[in-house]
């Protein structure tokens, strides 16, 4: 057969392509990991209490507290799943345990969770803003301030339509983050940590002031969570509304109330997503992050909801503050009205930050889930094709944002409707994950880093009572919700069934396409899978040039590198980064690495360009969580002397160099310095020195050091003085002055910079920089501009 003849071609006729299995990642502390999860999980504190009370009555805070306590156990299941050999969230865990069909069902339910996270968070943010504006309008009307603006002719205060305005705000937030994700928003643990610091200030003030107010006014606890104290709304009975069964609810009523409160622990899946980037020791730091998340969410969501119900009068709590419970609590704290209004403004600002962040997390998370599905060949390559300008998976982002906008329009800003539907994806994704972990206990008998507690061993058999109990509670709650949450059941099943059908049809078509692509790749490339990247795997010498390539239609960086490199003396490696979805695995097995048509075109183009120059190149594919971390880690592993990249469509050259410099700083020792070249489409380039490097010293500065050396040598005690000793002394003195008087040192340094720039014109060494032409050769390039950026990167511009 022809295919056999192609496979049996001599290896010399095929270009060697090395595919790495270890994913290039950045690593963060457990505090930052906890902050990322809490930006998602903490958002439910702003709406969960009001939704639960609408459904079950005034006893709702006890069920919220119960859910938050139960979330400790659910989080333990996620910690065990993250400690196993199979990582990457619900989809990969369920696939390993139950197979592809169950995996597609579970990820469909999870997608329903993520799709609704954005609308409910955006609408809730809108509710807090509109609630504040309406409160201000009522106060202005009551005090006859700006009467013409705030009052109707009949004397009533003007009020904004709450649901409609909230829907508009949610839509605007969604559109904003859709565009940011289309351009390629940076997932920053630093931003998440800052938001949580601000939120923590608000939480401390809220709870401290709240407890003081409770004791001051003598507020009573909510009624205990017993069947006689449960007062369900008509919609809370779902399909059981017109049955005789609801007359004797008993324990079933308690389970119903628990099910209506379960959305308070949404966001647990984020823990599995950030796990791969937690720094060493990973498991220890993962457990630390889980404890921080559990305690924080219990205090913020659970205790905060309890205090709100105790302080806000029954007459206004549900009718007026149901959708912005924390803001309502701020208005009923003990203290002057102006101070309470000021604090409420602070609550609204914090709520907008964390709820707006949850909208972005929903887009990023759902995009990551679909990327993981696409990486497994379930989703068509059409979705994975990068955006021409920004290089992002924009079609997936468009799909997610479109579904979220559709949900906002259908719900029309009704938080209760969104909350009803939201619980479907939350509870069923947890249930599938717990079931998969239970199955893996029997399938995988090896040691784990950690297990959900309460395991009893009988002979050689271990009974996972703790894990089994968690699964049974989740399954029971999920089944109860099927009958009592009609909106969630109908919408959730339709959505999940639709996604399941799409996944199944797409997987069948994709398998055929991937088989063709794999066969073509084997015909043209000699594929070699390596666990880690190194010079030995690529068979290259130290001091190589690494060139990034993203778009087969614009290989100008590769052409520039080939023009400036003699490949007989210096090896050239073309690097293609395979971006992994958020929360993807840390290690990708060779059998799971599927080549897309885009990647095939990329490698074919690279070889074609190299052949047109008559030069040899090496090809390398690395899975990556962050492009800059992947670039720097690969350059360091290959002991590269230079890295060449095209100019980004969304970042300036200085910003690109800054991110590369930051990634280089984060590398463990030993790390090699290199030069980072950014090539523009017109062929001009900018060079940045990454890492510490010798500064450019002008002749008059050398003369100054020499004169000081001559004068100091006149002292009998200075006969052993060297020029380097003067520089060391000067730098040490400057460091001491900076530590003693930071602002004064900066002012003096700024004067020095201004004087230096005034003295120098064209012809100074600072303006005549060098551009690497080949090994051992350098050419002066006139009319260059010099600038400096943070992260240890100094730049020069060349033509």
Long-range contacts (C-beta under 8 A, 24 or more apart in sequence): 3-519, 6-519, 6-522, 6-523, 7-522, 7-523, 9-523, 11-526, 14-523, 14-524, 14-525, 14-526, 15-524, 15-525, 15-526, 15-603, 15-607, 15-619, 16-525, 16-526, 16-528, 16-618, 16-619, 17-521, 17-525, 17-526, 17-527, 17-528, 17-603, 17-619, 17-620, 17-621, 18-528, 18-529, 18-530, 18-533, 18-537, 18-538, 18-618, 18-619, 18-620, 18-621, 19-527, 19-528, 19-529, 19-530, 19-590, 19-593, 19-620, 19-621, 20-529, 20-530, 20-531, 20-532, 20-533, 20-620, 20-621, 20-622, 20-623, 21-529, 21-530, 21-531, 21-532, 21-587, 21-588, 21-589, 21-590, 21-593, 21-623, 22-531, 22-532, 22-533, 22-586, 22-587, 22-623, 23-276, 23-580, 23-584, 23-585, 23-586, 23-587, 23-588, 23-622, 23-623, 23-624, 23-625, 24-577, 24-622, 24-623, 24-624, 24-625, 24-626, 24-629, 24-630, 24-633, 24-634, 25-276, 25-277, 25-586, 25-624, 25-625, 25-626, 25-629, 26-277, 26-625, 26-626, 26-629, 26-663, 26-666, 27-277, 27-278, 27-279, 27-280, 27-666, 28-189, 28-274, 28-277, 28-278, 28-279, 29-278, 29-279, 29-285, 30-278, 30-279, 30-285, 30-286, 30-288, 30-289, 30-292, 31-193, 31-289, 31-292, 32-189, 32-190, 32-192, 32-193, 33-189, 33-274, 33-275, 33-277, 33-278, 33-285, 33-286, 33-289, 34-196, 34-288, 34-289, 34-292, 34-293, 34-296, 35-189, 35-192, 35-193, 35-195, 35-196, 36-189, 36-192, 36-270, 36-274, 37-267, 37-270, 37-271, 37-274, 37-289, 37-293, 38-192, 38-196, 38-199, 38-293, 38-296, 38-297, 39-192, 39-195, 39-196, 39-354, 39-357, 39-358, 39-361, 40-117, 40-266, 40-267, 40-270, 40-357, 40-358, 40-361, 40-362, 40-365, 41-265, 41-266, 41-267, 41-268, 41-270, 41-293, 41-297, 42-196, 42-199, 42-267, 42-296, 42-297, 42-300, 42-301, 42-354, 43-121, 43-124, 43-267, 43-354, 43-355, 43-357, 43-358, 44-263, 44-264, 44-265, 44-266, 44-267, 44-301, 45-264, 45-297, 45-300, 45-301, 45-304, 45-305, 45-326, 46-124, 46-128, 46-324, 46-325, 46-326, 46-351, 46-354, 46-355, 47-120, 47-124, 47-127, 47-323, 47-325, 47-415, 47-419, 48-261, 48-263, 48-264, 48-301, 48-305, 48-419, 49-264, 49-301, 49-304, 49-305, 49-308, 49-309, 49-325, 50-318, 50-321, 50-322, 50-323, 50-324, 50-325, 50-415, 51-260, 51-263, 51-322, 51-415, 51-416, 51-419, 51-420, 52-257, 52-260, 52-261, 52-264, 52-305, 53-309, 53-317, 53-318, 53-322, 54-233, 54-318, 54-322, 54-416, 55-232, 55-233, 55-235, 55-236, 55-257, 55-260, 56-230, 56-231, 56-232, 56-236, 56-256, 56-257, 56-260, 56-261, 57-223, 57-229, 57-230, 57-231, 57-232, 58-222, 58-223, 58-229, 58-231, 58-309, 58-314, 59-222, 59-223, 59-224, 59-225, 59-226, 59-229, 59-230, 59-257, 60-222, 60-257, 60-261, 60-305, 60-309, 61-222, 61-302, 61-305, 61-306, 61-308, 61-309, 62-222, 62-224, 62-225, 62-306, 63-225, 63-257, 63-258, 63-260, 63-261, 64-261, 64-264, 64-301, 64-302, 64-305, 64-306, 65-298, 65-302, 65-303, 65-305, 65-306, 66-225, 66-258, 66-261, 67-258, 67-261, 67-262, 67-264, 67-265, 67-302, 68-264, 68-265, 68-297, 68-298, 68-301, 68-302, 69-298, 69-302, 70-265, 70-473, 71-264, 71-265, 71-268, 71-294, 71-297, 71-298, 72-294, 72-298, 73-452, 73-466, 73-469, 73-470, 73-473, 74-265, 74-268, 74-430, 74-434, 74-470, 74-474, 75-268, 75-271, 75-290, 75-293, 75-294, 76-290, 76-452, 76-453, 76-466, 76-470, 77-430, 77-433, 77-434, 77-437, 77-452, 77-467, 77-470, 78-268, 78-269, 78-271, 78-272, 78-290, 78-433, 79-271, 79-286, 79-287, 79-290, 79-450, 80-437, 80-448, 80-450, 80-451, 80-452, 80-467, 81-272, 81-433, 81-436, 81-437, 82-271, 82-272, 82-275, 82-283, 82-286, 83-283, 83-286, 83-448, 83-449, 83-450, 84-440, 84-444, 84-448, 84-449, 85-444, 85-446, 86-440, 87-272, 87-275, 87-276, 87-585, 87-586, 88-272, 88-276, 88-372, 88-583, 88-584, 88-585, 89-269, 89-272, 89-273, 89-369, 89-372, 89-583, 90-269, 90-272, 90-429, 90-432, 90-433, 90-436, 91-369, 91-372, 91-373, 91-376, 92-372, 92-585, 93-433, 93-436, 93-437, 93-440, 94-432, 94-433, 94-435, 94-436, 95-376, 96-436, 96-440, 97-435, 97-436, 97-437, 97-439, 97-440, 97-443, 98-432, 98-435, 98-436, 98-439, 100-378, 100-507, 102-432, 102-436, 104-373, 104-378, 104-499, 104-500, 104-503, 104-504, 104-507, 105-432, 105-496, 105-500, 106-428, 106-429, 106-432, 106-433, 106-436, 107-369, 107-373, 107-499, 107-503, 108-495, 108-496, 108-497, 108-499, 108-500, 108-503, 109-424, 109-425, 109-428, 109-429, 109-432, 109-492, 109-496, 110-269, 110-369, 110-425, 110-429, 111-366, 111-369, 111-370, 111-425, 111-495, 111-496, 111-499, 112-421, 112-424, 112-425, 112-491, 112-492, 112-495, 112-496, 112-499, 113-266, 113-269, 113-422, 113-424, 113-425, 113-426, 113-429, 114-362, 114-365, 114-366, 114-369, 114-400, 114-425, 115-362, 115-366, 115-400, 115-403, 115-404, 115-407, 115-425, 115-495, 116-407, 116-418, 116-421, 116-422, 116-425, 117-266, 117-267, 117-358, 117-359, 117-361, 117-362, 117-365, 117-422, 118-174, 118-177, 118-358, 118-359, 118-362, 118-363, 118-400, 118-404, 118-407, 119-170, 119-174, 119-404, 119-407, 119-408, 119-411, 119-418, 120-415, 120-418, 120-419, 120-422, 121-355, 121-356, 121-358, 121-359, 121-362, 122-169, 122-170, 122-171, 122-173, 122-174, 122-355, 122-356, 122-359, 122-404, 122-408, 123-166, 123-167, 123-169, 123-170, 123-408, 123-411, 123-413, 123-414, 123-415, 123-418, 124-166, 124-323, 124-324, 124-351, 124-355, 124-415, 125-169, 125-170, 125-173, 125-351, 125-352, 125-355, 125-356, 125-359, 126-165, 126-166, 126-167, 126-168, 126-169, 126-170, 126-173, 126-413, 127-162, 127-166, 127-323, 127-324, 127-413, 127-415, 128-324, 128-327, 128-347, 128-348, 128-351, 128-352, 128-355, 129-166, 129-169, 129-348, 129-352, 130-160, 130-162, 130-165, 130-166, 130-169, 131-162, 131-321, 131-323, 131-324, 131-327, 131-328, 131-348, 132-327, 132-344, 132-345, 132-348, 133-160, 134-159, 134-160, 134-162, 135-331, 135-341, 135-344, 136-341, 139-341, 162-323, 162-413, 163-412, 163-413, 163-414, 164-412, 164-413, 165-413, 166-323, 166-413, 166-415, 167-408, 167-409, 167-411, 167-412, 167-413, 168-413, 170-359, 170-408, 170-413, 171-405, 171-408, 171-409, 173-356, 173-359, 174-359, 174-363, 174-401, 174-404, 174-405, 174-408, 175-401, 175-405, 177-356, 177-359, 177-360, 177-363, 177-401, 178-363, 178-397, 178-398, 178-401, 180-360, 181-360, 181-363, 181-364, 181-367, 181-392, 181-397, 181-401, 182-387, 182-390, 182-392, 182-394, 182-397, 182-398, 183-390, 183-392, 183-650, 184-390, 184-391, 184-392, 184-650, 185-360, 185-364, 187-364, 187-582, 191-357, 192-357, 195-353, 195-354, 195-357, 198-350, 198-353, 199-300, 199-350, 199-353, 199-354, 202-346, 202-347, 202-350, 203-299, 203-300, 203-304, 205-343, 205-346, 206-304, 206-307, 206-326, 206-329, 206-330, 206-347, 207-299, 207-303, 207-304, 207-307, 209-333, 209-334, 209-335, 209-343, 210-304, 210-307, 210-308, 210-311, 210-329, 210-333, 211-307, 212-334, 213-311, 213-332, 213-333, 213-334, 214-307, 214-310, 214-311, 216-334, 217-311, 217-334, 219-310, 219-311, 220-310, 221-306, 221-310, 222-306, 222-309, 222-310, 225-254, 225-257, 226-254, 227-251, 227-253, 227-254, 230-254, 230-256, 230-257, 232-256, 232-257, 235-416, 235-420, 235-486, 235-487, 236-260, 236-484, 237-484, 238-483, 238-484, 238-485, 238-486, 238-489, 239-483, 239-484, 239-486, 239-489, 240-483, 240-484, 252-480, 255-476, 255-477, 255-480, 256-480, 256-484, 258-477, 259-423, 259-427, 259-477, 259-480, 259-481, 259-484, 259-485, 260-423, 260-484, 260-485, 262-423, 262-426, 262-427, 262-477, 262-481, 263-419, 263-422, 263-423, 263-426, 264-301, 264-302, 265-297, 265-426, 266-422, 266-426, 267-358, 267-361, 268-430, 269-365, 269-429, 269-583, 270-361, 270-365, 270-583, 272-583, 273-365, 273-368, 273-582, 273-583, 274-583, 275-583, 276-583, 276-584, 276-585, 276-586, 276-625, 277-625, 283-449, 283-450, 287-450, 304-329, 322-415, 322-416, 323-415, 324-351, 326-351, 327-351, 359-404, 362-400, 362-404, 363-397, 363-400, 363-401, 363-404, 364-582, 365-582, 365-583, 366-400, 367-393, 367-396, 367-397, 367-400, 367-581, 367-582, 368-581, 368-582, 368-583, 368-584, 369-581, 369-583, 370-396, 370-399, 370-400, 370-581, 371-396, 371-579, 371-580, 371-581, 371-582, 371-584, 372-580, 372-581, 372-583, 372-584, 373-503, 374-581, 375-580, 375-581, 375-584, 375-588, 375-592, 375-594, 376-592, 376-594, 377-507, 377-510, 377-511, 377-514, 377-594, 378-503, 378-506, 378-507, 378-510, 379-503, 379-506, 379-507, 379-510, 380-506, 380-509, 380-510, 380-513, 381-510, 381-513, 381-596, 381-597, 381-598, 384-596, 384-598, 385-596, 385-598, 386-550, 386-551, 386-598, 388-551, 389-649, 389-650, 390-649, 390-650, 391-550, 391-551, 391-649, 393-579, 417-487, 420-485, 420-487, 420-488, 421-485, 421-487, 421-488, 421-491, 421-492, 422-488, 423-481, 423-485, 423-488, 424-481, 424-485, 424-488, 424-489, 424-491, 424-492, 425-492, 427-474, 427-477, 427-478, 427-481, 428-478, 428-492, 428-496, 430-474, 431-471, 431-474, 431-475, 431-478, 434-467, 434-470, 434-471, 434-474, 434-475, 435-471, 435-475, 437-467, 437-471, 438-464, 438-467, 438-468, 438-471, 441-467, 513-597, 514-594, 514-595, 517-594, 517-595, 517-596, 517-597, 517-600, 518-594, 518-595, 520-600, 521-595, 521-600, 521-603, 524-603, 524-604, 524-607, 525-603, 525-619, 529-590, 529-593, 531-587, 532-637, 533-620, 533-622, 533-633, 533-634, 533-637, 533-638, 534-637, 534-638, 535-637, 535-638, 535-639, 538-571, 538-573, 538-618, 538-620, 538-638, 539-618, 540-571, 540-573, 540-618, 540-638, 541-570, 541-571, 542-639, 542-641, 543-570, 543-639, 543-640, 543-641, 543-775, 544-570, 544-571, 544-572, 544-573, 544-638, 544-639, 544-640, 544-641, 545-570, 545-571, 545-572, 545-573, 545-640, 545-641, 545-642, 545-643, 545-644, 546-573, 546-575, 546-631, 546-634, 546-635, 546-638, 546-640, 546-642, 546-643, 546-644, 547-572, 547-573, 547-574, 547-575, 547-643, 547-644, 547-645, 548-575, 548-576, 548-577, 548-631, 548-643, 548-644, 548-645, 548-646, 549-574, 549-575, 549-576, 549-602, 549-605, 549-606, 550-576, 550-577, 550-602, 550-646, 551-602, 551-646, 552-598, 552-601, 552-602, 552-604, 552-605, 552-606, 554-646, 554-681, 555-605, 555-606, 555-609, 556-646, 556-679, 556-680, 556-681, 556-683, 557-644, 557-645, 557-646, 557-679, 558-606, 558-609, 558-610, 558-644, 559-609, 559-613, 560-644, 560-677, 560-679, 560-683, 560-685, 561-644, 561-677, 561-679, 562-609, 562-610, 562-613, 562-615, 562-617, 563-613, 564-771, 564-772, 564-773, 564-774, 565-615, 565-774, 566-774, 566-775, 567-615, 567-616, 567-617, 569-774, 569-775, 570-641, 570-774, 570-775, 571-618, 572-610, 572-615, 572-616, 572-617, 572-618, 573-617, 573-618, 573-619, 573-620, 573-638, 573-640, 574-606, 574-610, 574-617, 574-618, 574-619, 574-620, 575-620, 575-621, 575-622, 575-631, 575-634, 576-602, 576-603, 576-619, 576-620, 576-621, 576-622, 577-621, 577-622, 577-623, 577-624, 577-627, 577-630, 577-631, 578-621, 578-622, 578-623, 578-624, 579-624, 579-625, 579-627, 580-623, 580-624, 580-625, 584-623, 584-625, 588-623, 593-621, 593-623, 626-663, 628-659, 628-660, 628-662, 628-663, 629-663, 629-666, 631-660, 631-663, 632-660, 632-663, 632-664, 632-667, 632-690, 633-663, 633-667, 635-672, 635-674, 636-664, 636-667, 636-671, 636-672, 639-672, 640-672, 640-674, 641-674, 641-675, 642-674, 642-675, 642-676, 642-677, 642-772, 643-674, 643-675, 643-676, 643-677, 643-690, 644-677, 644-679, 645-676, 645-677, 645-678, 645-679, 646-678, 646-679, 646-680, 646-681, 647-678, 647-679, 647-680, 647-681, 653-678, 653-686, 653-688, 653-795, 654-787, 654-789, 654-795, 657-686, 657-688, 657-690, 657-789, 657-791, 657-793, 657-795, 658-789, 658-790, 658-791, 658-793, 659-791, 660-688, 660-690, 660-791, 660-793, 661-688, 661-690, 661-789, 661-790, 661-791, 661-792, 661-793, 662-790, 662-791, 664-690, 664-691, 664-791, 664-792, 665-791, 665-792, 675-772, 676-793, 683-799, 684-797, 684-798, 684-799, 685-771, 685-797, 685-798, 685-799, 686-795, 686-796, 686-797, 686-798, 687-769, 687-771, 687-772, 687-795, 687-796, 687-797, 687-798, 688-789, 688-793, 688-794, 688-795, 688-796, 689-793, 689-794, 689-795, 690-792, 690-793, 691-792, 692-792, 693-794, 696-765, 696-766, 697-765, 698-760, 698-764, 698-765, 698-766, 699-765, 769-796, 769-797, 769-798, 770-796, 771-796, 771-798
